Amino acid sequence: MTIIGLDNLLEICTDFINGIDDFEDVQIDTEFQCFPLTNEIFISLVASQMAVNEFMHNLMARTSVRDISEFTWSLLHEVGHCETWDRMNTRTINHCRNI
């Protein structure tokens, strides 16, 4: 079964992030995540309000940008992981995995 709105959303997200770098097609998952080594991005259409609030609180403490939606920030967050993964040293990668 094809969900037209969902297909459109995935296409828009894929086109958007491919303006930044060469990514695989965006896919749906139960949470926002990425696989930096393969440039795969996964988005979720649901999230707990507590998780969103925590993410946005931490984000707003680090930036003055206030006019981007939680969805767009989440997408860009995963893109950022892919874009910076090869620039991190082993100690930093291990620290991130432990957290």
Stockholm file with secondary structure:
# STOCKHOLM 1.0

chainA/1-99         MTIIGLDNLLEICTDFINGIDDFEDVQIDTEFQCFPLTNEIFISLVASQMAVNEFMHNLMARTSVRDISEFTWSLLHEVGHCETWDRMNTRTINHCRNI
#=GR chainA/1-99 SS CCCHHHHHHHHHHHHHHHTTSCCCCCEECSSCEEETTTTEEEECSCCCHHHHHHHHHHHHTTCCCCSSCHHHHHHHHHHHHHHHGGGSCHHHHHHHHHC
#=GC SS_cons        CCCHHHHHHHHHHHHHHHTTSCCCCCEECSSCEEETTTTEEEECSCCCHHHHHHHHHHHHTTCCCCSSCHHHHHHHHHHHHHHHGGGSCHHHHHHHHHC
//
